[in-house]
Amino acid sequence: MKFQTIACAVAIATGGFFFTHVVNDAIAANSNEVVSKAIQPSQEQALVSRQLATLVDRQHYLNMRLDAQTSQRIFDFYIDSLDPEHSLFLAPEVENYKKRYGANFGANLKAGNLSGPYEMHAQYQQRLHQFYNYMLNELKKPQNLNQPNVYIETDREKAPFFKTEAEQRAHWSKMLVSQLINLTISKEEELAKQKALKANPELANGQDLTGPEDLTPAQTLTKRYTRQLERLSRVKSDDVLDKTLNAMMLTYDPHSNYFPPVDAMELNRQTTLQLEGVGVSIRPERGNEDYTKIETIVEGGPASKSGQVKSGDRIIGVAQDGEQMVDVIGWPSNEIVGLIRGKRGTKVTLRLLGAGAAMGQARNVTITRDVIQEEDAGVRTRVVDIQRDGKKYQYGVIEIPSFYLNYRARRAGTDYRSVSEDTNKALKELAAKNVAGIIVDLRNNPGGSLEEVARMLGQVIKSGPVVQIRDGNGNVSVFEDDDGGAQTYAGPLAVMVNLASASASEIYSAAIQDYERGIVIGSTTTGKGTAQVQLDSLAHGQATLTQRKFYRVTGGSTQNKGVVPDIKLVDIYNEEFGERKAKNALQWDTIPTAPFKREGAVQKYVPELAKLSQQRVTLDSQFKYLEQRKAVMKKAEEEKRQVLDLQQRKAELIAMEQKTLDAENTRRAATGLKPYPNWESYQASLDALIETRAKMKAKERPALPEEEAFVIEAANVLLDYAKLQAKP
C-alpha cells in the first residue's frame, strides 16, 4: 500500500456498497484502430520500466527471478488492480490476455515493452465508459427498490469474472438499485438531521452545517456518473504506468512501490516534513462536493503572505505559470492538490470564488511556490494528570507522528529537522518538569528513518544493539547505540502502540520491550519488518525496493507478527488492516540473538500489571464505549451481501444505528453529559465536532476522550509499576 490513510470511525455511515474503483484512467475503444490512438508510453516511461524490472529481478530481498511463473502472478495482480471486484472484464477477455501476455509480462517490462498492459488498460477504460453510460441510461428508467429476496454480493474480490455481458449487466443493475437504496436512506437521514438542527441550533456549535444539494437519489447518481465520465478524459500515461509497475512491484511484497512524479513529491514530503506549494489545506465544500474550498492557511506561507487568499474561498480554477486556466469544478481534492503543488520559485495562479459570491465575482491570485515546513507534523509534548489515593501524579507524553529526517537538507549541508533531535529536546523538557514518568506515543506512526530510531533508542537505553538487519544474501548487520553510554532520560518509560504503528515504530517498541527498559501498551502492531531503499534517480518518478529485513535483538523478526504489547488494550482497527492481511507479505522467521544486556525487570511484573489494567478498563466508560463500537463495526464488516429491499435495508441500518447510539449515550451518562434523544441529534453534533476540529491547528486540537483514555491508562500502568517496584 502506497499511502495508508487510517481513521477510526465514530459513526456508522449509510453509504454502503458502491463501485470501488478509483477512476483515473483513459477512454479507449475495443477496436485496434481506437486502441492505437489511446495513451502511449513515453521513452522515459519505457526506460523506467526496464530499470525497475531489472532491479526487482536482481536486487529484491526475495531473490525471486522475473521468470514466466512470476510473470503470471504479475499479470493476475495487474488485472485485479484494474478490476478488484471482477465486474468489468469478462472471463474470456481475461483468458485471452493471459494467453497473450501472462508468461512474458515480466520479460516485456524488462525490455521496456509496455504495449500489453497499455492495451489492457485501454479496454478497461472502454469498459468503464460503458459502465457509466449504462448506469446513466438506466437512471432514466424507474427502478424497483423493493426486492425482498434479491441480494448483491458486496465482496467480489475472489469471485470469478462474469462469463457473459448479460451476467455482467445484471450485476450492474443490482449495483444501481443498491446505490439508490443507500442514497434514499441517506437523504431521509440528512433531512432528519437538518430538522434536528433547526429545532436545536446549539447542536451545530456555531458551525455551518448546511446540508447537501436538494437532489433526488437518481439526480445525485446522474451527477456523480457524469462527473466520473468527465474524469476519464483527464487520465495521463503516468496513471497507466503507475498501475503497471506497481503490479510488478507488489507481486514481490507490499512495500516495494513505484511512484510517478506527482506521487513522488508526496513521498518526499512525508519523509522530510516539508513540501513545495502555497501553504493551504483544502477539502470538498459541505453541501456541494463539486466545489473545493480552502480550509486553513499556513501562517507565513506564500498564500498567507499574498494577503489575497481567505479561508472559505472556493478554488474554481488553477493555472501554471504561462499556461491556460484549468477549470477544476467537480475535480477531486487530490487532483487539485497535484495542480497547486510544484517546485519552489515557480508560480501558480488560483481562481478563487468567495463564500456565497456569484461566479462573476471570481478573482485570480498569482502565488510563488515556496518550501513550507509542516511544524504541526513534528514531535509534540504535553503533561497529563492522574488522581490516585488522594494524590496527583504528572506524566509526560511525547507524541511522535513519524520518524522523519530531512536527508536532502543534511546531504546539502544546510539546517535540517530530525525526529531524534526533536525527541531529545522533548525528553529534556519533560524531565525538567520532574514528571513521574514519560509515555512515548507511537500510535498511528508509520515509521521512517532507521538511523533516527537508533539515535532515539540511545536516548533512553545505556548501550547495546537496537536492531538486526539481514539482506537477501543472508548477511546480518547490527545497528548499535553508539553514543558512548549517554542517556538523556533514565526514568520510568511506557511506549504506546496500535495496529497502525509500523516499521520504525516496531523497531523502537521491540527494543524497549527486549531490554525491559519500559512497558509496551496498546494493541499488536502492523508487522512491517522490512526495509526499503529509495530509488530517486530513476528515469521517471521514484520507487522503493525491499532489500532488507528487521530482526529484534532477541532474534525474532518484527515482520508479519508485529510487536505484541505487554499490556493489551482494545484494538480499534479493522482486522483486515495490517501486514498479516496484506497480499504477498514476507513471512516471519528468526535469526540468532545479538548479545545484549537487559536494563530493567519489567516482565516479572507484567501479569500483575495486566490484571490491574483490566480491572480499570472494565469499569472505564470510554473503553466500554470502544468495545461496544468495535462489536457493532465487526458485525457490519462480516456482512458479505446486501438485500435489494429498501425497507429491510432501512430496518437493518436503524438497528445498527441504535446500538451505536446506545453505546454513545451510555458513555455520555457515565461522564455526566446529557444523552442524545435520537440518532439525528447525535449525527448533527458529530458533524459539528468534525468541522470544529478541522479548523484547528494540530497542536491546538484537543485529544478526543476515547483517544485520551489510552494515554490515561498508560499513565496508570506506569504508576502501578512504580508501586509494585516499591513493595518489599
ZAMARGU-4260 file (C-alpha; in steps of 0.2 Angstrom, whole numbers, plus 5000, padded with zeros to 4 digits):
<rodrens>
0) 5000/5000/5000 | 5007/5016/4995 | 4999/5028/5007 | 4989/5021/5021 | 4976/5033/5027
5) 4969/5027/5044 | 4954/5033/5053 | 4943/5026/5067 | 4925/5028/5063 | 4915/5036/5076
10) 4898/5033/5067 | 4890/5021/5055 | 4889/5028/5038 | 4875/5024/5026 | 4885/5024/5010
15) 4885/5005/5009 | 4891/4997/4994 | 4897/5007/4979 | 4908/5005/4964 | 4925/5004/4972
20) 4937/5009/4958 | 4946/5025/4958 | 4943/5031/4941 | 4959/5039/4935 | 4962/5032/4918
25) 4959/5035/4899 | 4944/5031/4887 | 4948/5019/4873 | 4938/5008/4862 | 4940/4989/4859
30) 4945/4990/4841 | 4963/4990/4836 | 4961/5007/4827 | 4955/5016/4843 | 4967/5006/4854
35) 4981/5013/4843 | 4975/5031/4847 | 4975/5028/4866 | 4988/5033/4878 | 5005/5028/4873
40) 5020/5026/4885 | 5035/5039/4883 | 5053/5034/4881 | 5056/5039/4899 | 5042/5028/4905
45) 5049/5013/4894 | 5066/5016/4902 | 5060/5016/4920 | 5051/5000/4916 | 5067/4992/4911
50) 5076/4999/4926 | 5064/4993/4939 | 5061/4976/4931 | 5080/4973/4931 | 5081/4979/4949
55) 5067/4968/4956 | 5074/4953/4947 | 5092/4956/4954 | 5091/4966/4970 | 5074/4962/4979
60) 5076/4954/4996 | 5067/4938/4990 | 5079/4934/4976 | 5064/4929/4965 | 5068/4929/4947
65) 5057/4938/4935 | 5053/4922/4925 | 5037/4915/4917 | 5030/4909/4934 | 5032/4926/4942
70) 5026/4935/4926 | 5009/4925/4928 | 5007/4932/4946 | 5011/4949/4940 | 4998/4948/4926
75) 4985/4942/4939 | 4990/4956/4951 | 4988/4969/4936 | 4971/4963/4931 | 4965/4963/4949
80) 4972/4981/4952 | 4961/4987/4937 | 4946/4977/4942 | 4947/4971/4960 | 4928/4967/4961
85) 4929/4957/4945 | 4914/4966/4937 | 4922/4975/4922 | 4932/4962/4912 | 4924/4946/4906
90) 4931/4929/4909 | 4935/4926/4890 | 4944/4943/4889 | 4955/4939/4904 | 4959/4922/4897
95) 4964/4929/4880 | 4975/4942/4888 | 4983/4929/4900 | 4987/4918/4884 | 4995/4933/4875
100) 5004/4942/4890 | 5004/4931/4905 | 5020/4921/4903 | 5030/4936/4896 | 5023/4950/4906
105) 5040/4952/4916 | 5051/4949/4901 | 5042/4963/4892 | 5043/4975/4906 | 5062/4971/4907
110) 5063/4976/4888 | 5053/4992/4891 | 5039/4985/4881 | 5023/4992/4889 | 5011/4988/4874
115) 5002/4973/4883 | 4997/4982/4899 | 4993/4998/4890 | 4981/4988/4878 | 4973/4980/4893
120) 4971/4997/4902 | 4963/5004/4886 | 4950/4991/4886 | 4947/4994/4905 | 4944/5012/4901
125) 4932/5007/4887 | 4923/4996/4899 | 4922/5010/4912 | 4915/5021/4899 | 4902/5008/4895
130) 4898/5005/4914 | 4895/5024/4917 | 4884/5026/4901 | 4874/5010/4906 | 4871/5017/4923
135) 4866/5034/4916 | 4854/5026/4904 | 4846/5015/4917 | 4844/5030/4929 | 4832/5037/4916
140) 4820/5022/4920 | 4810/5018/4935 | 4820/5006/4947 | 4812/4993/4959 | 4819/4997/4976
145) 4808/4983/4984 | 4816/4966/4980 | 4815/4957/4997 | 4823/4940/4991 | 4836/4948/4980
150) 4854/4951/4986 | 4870/4958/4979 | 4887/4952/4984 | 4897/4966/4992 | 4914/4957/4991
155) 4918/4950/4974 | 4937/4950/4976 | 4938/4931/4975 | 4923/4929/4964 | 4925/4923/4946
160) 4924/4935/4932 | 4907/4936/4923 | 4906/4925/4908 | 4894/4935/4898 | 4888/4953/4895
165) 4871/4948/4901 | 4878/4942/4918 | 4888/4957/4920 | 4874/4969/4916 | 4863/4960/4928
170) 4876/4964/4942 | 4877/4982/4936 | 4858/4983/4938 | 4859/4976/4956 | 4873/4989/4960
175) 4862/5003/4954 | 4847/4998/4964 | 4859/4996/4979 | 4866/5013/4977 | 4849/5021/4975
180) 4843/5012/4991 | 4858/5019/5001 | 4855/5036/4994 | 4837/5036/4998 | 4841/5031/5016
185) 4855/5044/5017 | 4843/5058/5010 | 4830/5053/5023 | 4843/5054/5037 | 4850/5070/5031
190) 4833/5078/5031 | 4830/5072/5049 | 4847/5079/5054 | 4843/5096/5047 | 4826/5096/5056
195) 4835/5092/5072 | 4847/5106/5069 | 4833/5118/5066 | 4824/5113/5082 | 4840/5114/5092
200) 4853/5126/5084 | 4865/5123/5098 | 4869/5106/5091 | 4879/5115/5077 | 4891/5123/5090
205) 4892/5138/5079 | 4897/5128/5063 | 4889/5130/5046 | 4881/5113/5044 | 4872/5116/5028
210) 4865/5100/5020 | 4869/5094/5003 | 4861/5099/4987 | 4842/5096/4986 | 4844/5082/4973
215) 4834/5066/4972 | 4844/5050/4973 | 4843/5047/4954 | 4849/5065/4951 | 4864/5063/4963
220) 4869/5047/4954 | 4867/5055/4937 | 4878/5070/4943 | 4891/5058/4950 | 4892/5047/4935
225) 4893/5062/4923 | 4907/5068/4934 | 4916/5051/4933 | 4915/5051/4914 | 4922/5068/4913
230) 4937/5062/4924 | 4940/5048/4912 | 4946/5061/4899 | 4960/5068/4911 | 4970/5052/4913
235) 4988/5053/4908 | 5001/5040/4903 | 5008/5041/4921 | 4992/5034/4928 | 4993/5018/4917
240) 5012/5017/4921 | 5008/5018/4940 | 4996/5003/4938 | 5008/4993/4928 | 5024/4995/4938
245) 5015/4993/4954 | 5008/4976/4949 | 5026/4970/4946 | 5032/4978/4962 | 5018/4972/4973
250) 5019/4955/4967 | 5036/4954/4977 | 5030/4962/4993 | 5018/4976/4999 | 5031/4989/5002
255) 5040/4989/4985 | 5031/5003/4976 | 5033/5014/4961 | 5029/5032/4962 | 5025/5043/4947
260) 5032/5061/4948 | 5017/5068/4957 | 5016/5054/4970 | 5035/5055/4972 | 5033/5073/4979
265) 5021/5066/4992 | 5033/5053/4997 | 5047/5066/4999 | 5035/5077/5009 | 5031/5063/5021
270) 5049/5059/5025 | 5055/5077/5027 | 5040/5086/5034 | 5041/5099/5021 | 5033/5102/5004
275) 5034/5115/4990 | 5017/5123/4987 | 5007/5138/4993 | 5003/5134/5011 | 4984/5130/5011
280) 4974/5115/5016 | 4958/5111/5006 | 4943/5099/5006 | 4927/5097/4997 | 4914/5110/5002
285) 4900/5104/5013 | 4883/5103/5004 | 4891/5104/4986 | 4906/5092/4983 | 4908/5100/4966
290) 4917/5114/4975 | 4934/5113/4984 | 4936/5126/4997 | 4952/5132/5007 | 4950/5126/5025
295) 4966/5133/5033 | 4980/5144/5028 | 4998/5141/5034 | 5005/5156/5043 | 5020/5164/5034
300) 5016/5153/5019 | 5015/5160/5001 | 4996/5161/5002 | 4996/5170/5019 | 5009/5182/5013
305) 4999/5187/4997 | 4985/5194/5008 | 4973/5189/4995 | 4968/5172/5000 | 4955/5169/5013
310) 4949/5154/5022 | 4932/5148/5014 | 4937/5153/4997 | 4932/5141/4984 | 4945/5135/4971
315) 4937/5135/4954 | 4952/5136/4943 | 4971/5133/4943 | 4984/5139/4930 | 5003/5135/4929
320) 5014/5149/4925 | 5011/5155/4907 | 4998/5142/4904 | 4979/5142/4902 | 4967/5141/4917
325) 4961/5124/4921 | 4943/5123/4927 | 4943/5112/4942 | 4925/5112/4947 | 4920/5094/4950
330) 4938/5089/4952 | 4943/5078/4967 | 4953/5087/4980 | 4969/5076/4977 | 4969/5081/4959
335) 4968/5099/4963 | 4982/5097/4976 | 4993/5090/4962 | 4990/5105/4951 | 4994/5118/4965
340) 5010/5110/4972 | 5026/5112/4962 | 5044/5117/4963 | 5050/5131/4974 | 5051/5148/4964
345) 5038/5143/4951 | 5021/5152/4950 | 5004/5146/4951 | 4988/5156/4948 | 4972/5151/4958
350) 4955/5157/4953 | 4945/5160/4969 | 4927/5162/4972 | 4922/5169/4990 | 4910/5160/5000
355) 4892/5165/4994 | 4899/5175/4980 | 4892/5175/4962 | 4903/5167/4948 | 4906/5185/4941
360) 4915/5189/4957 | 4929/5176/4955 | 4946/5183/4956 | 4964/5177/4951 | 4978/5176/4963
365) 4996/5173/4957 | 5007/5165/4971 | 5025/5160/4970 | 5028/5142/4977 | 5040/5140/4992
370) 5046/5127/5004 | 5033/5125/5018 | 5039/5117/5035 | 5025/5107/5042 | 5028/5111/5060
375) 5012/5103/5066 | 5018/5086/5059 | 5033/5085/5071 | 5035/5079/5089 | 5023/5086/5102
380) 5024/5086/5121 | 5011/5088/5135 | 5008/5083/5153 | 4993/5073/5159 | 4987/5072/5177
385) 4980/5057/5186 | 4972/5056/5203 | 4976/5041/5214 | 4974/5039/5233 | 4971/5057/5235
390) 4987/5062/5226 | 4990/5070/5209 | 5003/5062/5198 | 5010/5070/5182 | 5016/5061/5167
395) 5024/5067/5152 | 5018/5062/5134 | 5029/5063/5118 | 5018/5061/5103 | 5029/5055/5088
400) 5019/5055/5071 | 5034/5048/5061 | 5052/5045/5061 | 5056/5060/5050 | 5073/5066/5043
405) 5076/5079/5030 | 5090/5069/5022 | 5091/5080/5007 | 5095/5095/5018 | 5108/5086/5028
410) 5116/5080/5012 | 5117/5098/5006 | 5125/5104/5022 | 5110/5115/5027 | 5100/5116/5043
415) 5088/5102/5044 | 5075/5094/5056 | 5075/5077/5063 | 5064/5067/5074 | 5079/5062/5086
420) 5083/5080/5089 | 5065/5085/5092 | 5063/5070/5104 | 5079/5073/5113 | 5073/5091/5117
425) 5056/5084/5122 | 5064/5072/5134 | 5074/5085/5142 | 5059/5097/5144 | 5049/5084/5152
430) 5062/5078/5164 | 5065/5096/5169 | 5047/5096/5175 | 5050/5081/5186 | 5036/5071/5179
435) 5034/5054/5187 | 5037/5045/5170 | 5036/5048/5151 | 5024/5040/5139 | 5031/5039/5121
440) 5015/5038/5109 | 5019/5029/5093 | 5001/5026/5089 | 4997/5028/5070 | 5016/5031/5067
445) 5020/5023/5050 | 5039/5023/5053 | 5053/5032/5044 | 5072/5033/5046 | 5081/5018/5054
450) 5095/5029/5058 | 5084/5040/5068 | 5077/5025/5078 | 5094/5020/5083 | 5098/5038/5089
455) 5081/5039/5099 | 5084/5022/5107 | 5101/5028/5113 | 5092/5042/5122 | 5084/5030/5134
460) 5095/5015/5135 | 5113/5014/5141 | 5121/5005/5126 | 5120/4990/5115 | 5112/4983/5099
465) 5095/4990/5094 | 5090/4980/5079 | 5097/4967/5067 | 5096/4968/5049 | 5098/4954/5036
470) 5099/4956/5017 | 5094/4944/5004 | 5110/4935/5004 | 5108/4931/5022 | 5121/4943/5028
475) 5117/4951/5046 | 5122/4968/5052 | 5118/4975/5069 | 5113/4993/5072 | 5121/4999/5089
480) 5118/5013/5101 | 5134/5021/5098 | 5133/5037/5109 | 5146/5031/5121 | 5133/5027/5135
485) 5125/5044/5135 | 5107/5043/5141 | 5095/5058/5140 | 5081/5050/5151 | 5083/5035/5163
490) 5066/5037/5172 | 5050/5026/5170 | 5045/5024/5152 | 5030/5017/5143 | 5028/5016/5124
495) 5010/5016/5116 | 5007/5007/5100 | 4992/5000/5090 | 4989/4991/5073 | 4994/5007/5064
500) 5011/5008/5072 | 5023/5001/5058 | 5041/4999/5053 | 5052/5010/5063 | 5039/5011/5077
505) 5040/4992/5079 | 5059/4993/5080 | 5058/5006/5094 | 5045/4997/5104 | 5053/4980/5101
510) 5069/4986/5108 | 5061/4994/5123 | 5052/4978/5127 | 5068/4967/5124 | 5079/4977/5135
515) 5064/4978/5148 | 5068/4997/5148 | 5049/5001/5148 | 5032/4994/5146 | 5024/4992/5129
520) 5005/4996/5130 | 4991/4995/5117 | 4987/4983/5103 | 4998/4972/5092 | 5007/4982/5079
525) 5006/4981/5059 | 5021/4969/5057 | 5031/4978/5044 | 5048/4971/5047 | 5056/4976/5031
530) 5067/4990/5025 | 5067/4998/5008 | 5079/5008/4998 | 5073/5024/4990 | 5077/5025/4971
535) 5076/5043/4967 | 5087/5043/4952 | 5076/5034/4940 | 5072/5040/4923 | 5054/5044/4928
540) 5047/5045/4946 | 5054/5036/4961 | 5052/5019/4969 | 5055/5010/4985 | 5063/4992/4984
545) 5063/4980/4999 | 5081/4974/5001 | 5082/4970/5020 | 5073/4963/5034 | 5072/4968/5053
550) 5075/4957/5067 | 5074/4960/5086 | 5090/4959/5096 | 5082/4943/5103 | 5082/4936/5085
555) 5063/4936/5081 | 5058/4946/5066 | 5045/4960/5068 | 5039/4955/5051 | 5021/4949/5050
560) 5019/4945/5068 | 5022/4963/5074 | 5026/4968/5092 | 5014/4961/5105 | 5011/4973/5119
565) 5014/4969/5137 | 4998/4977/5142 | 4984/4974/5129 | 4970/4987/5126 | 4956/4986/5114
570) 4961/4986/5096 | 4950/4999/5087 | 4955/4995/5069 | 4948/4984/5056 | 4956/4967/5057
575) 4959/4967/5038 | 4971/4981/5041 | 4990/4977/5044 | 5004/4966/5037 | 4996/4950/5042
580) 4982/4953/5029 | 4992/4960/5015 | 4995/4951/4999 | 5012/4944/4996 | 5019/4949/5013
585) 5035/4942/5018 | 5035/4928/5032 | 5040/4929/5050 | 5056/4920/5054 | 5071/4921/5067
590) 5090/4923/5067 | 5102/4921/5082 | 5101/4933/5096 | 5113/4948/5097 | 5122/4949/5113
595) 5114/4962/5124 | 5111/4966/5142 | 5093/4969/5149 | 5092/4986/5158 | 5076/4983/5168
600) 5065/4969/5175 | 5048/4973/5168 | 5042/4956/5163 | 5040/4949/5180 | 5028/4962/5184
605) 5018/4961/5168 | 5005/4948/5174 | 5000/4959/5189 | 5001/4975/5179 | 4989/4967/5166
610) 4977/4961/5180 | 4976/4979/5187 | 4974/4987/5170 | 4960/4975/5165 | 4951/4980/5182
615) 4951/4998/5177 | 4947/4996/5159 | 4932/4985/5163 | 4925/4999/5173 | 4930/5014/5162
620) 4916/5022/5151 | 4927/5026/5137 | 4934/5008/5135 | 4917/5001/5137 | 4911/5013/5123
625) 4926/5007/5111 | 4922/4989/5115 | 4904/4991/5110 | 4908/5001/5095 | 4920/4988/5089
630) 4907/4975/5091 | 4895/4985/5080 | 4908/4988/5067 | 4914/4970/5067 | 4896/4964/5064
635) 4894/4976/5049 | 4910/4970/5042 | 4905/4952/5042 | 4891/4956/5030 | 4896/4950/5013
640) 4879/4954/5004 | 4865/4966/5005 | 4847/4964/5001 | 4839/4975/4987 | 4824/4980/4998
645) 4823/4997/5004 | 4813/4993/5020 | 4823/4979/5025 | 4839/4988/5022 | 4832/5003/5032
650) 4827/4991/5047 | 4845/4984/5047 | 4853/5001/5047 | 4841/5008/5061 | 4846/4993/5072
655) 4864/4996/5069 | 4862/5014/5072 | 4853/5011/5088 | 4867/5000/5095 | 4879/5014/5091
660) 4868/5027/5099 | 4866/5017/5115 | 4885/5015/5116 | 4887/5034/5114 | 4873/5038/5127
665) 4880/5026/5140 | 4896/5034/5138 | 4889/5051/5140 | 4878/5047/5155 | 4894/5040/5164
670) 4903/5056/5161 | 4889/5067/5166 | 4883/5073/5149 | 4866/5074/5143 | 4861/5059/5131
675) 4856/5062/5113 | 4837/5060/5111 | 4839/5052/5094 | 4852/5047/5080 | 4849/5063/5070
680) 4854/5074/5085 | 4870/5063/5088 | 4875/5064/5070 | 4872/5083/5069 | 4883/5085/5085
685) 4896/5074/5077 | 4897/5084/5061 | 4899/5100/5072 | 4914/5092/5081 | 4922/5087/5065
690) 4920/5104/5057 | 4927/5112/5073 | 4942/5101/5074 | 4946/5103/5055 | 4948/5122/5058
695) 4961/5120/5072 | 4979/5118/5070 | 4985/5100/5075 | 4995/5107/5090 | 4979/5116/5096
700) 4967/5101/5093 | 4962/5093/5110 | 4963/5074/5111 | 4946/5065/5109 | 4941/5057/5126
705) 4941/5040/5118 | 4959/5043/5112 | 4964/5051/5128 | 4958/5036/5138 | 4973/5026/5131
710) 4985/5039/5137 | 4977/5040/5155 | 4978/5021/5156 | 4996/5021/5151 | 5000/5033/5165
715) 4990/5022/5177 | 5000/5007/5172 | 5017/5016/5175 | 5010/5021/5192 | 5006/5003/5196
720) 5023/4998/5190 | 5031/5011/5202 | 5021/5004/5217 | 5024/4986/5213 | 5043/4990/5212
725) 5042/4999/5229 | 5035/4984/5238 | 5047/4975/5249
</rodrens>
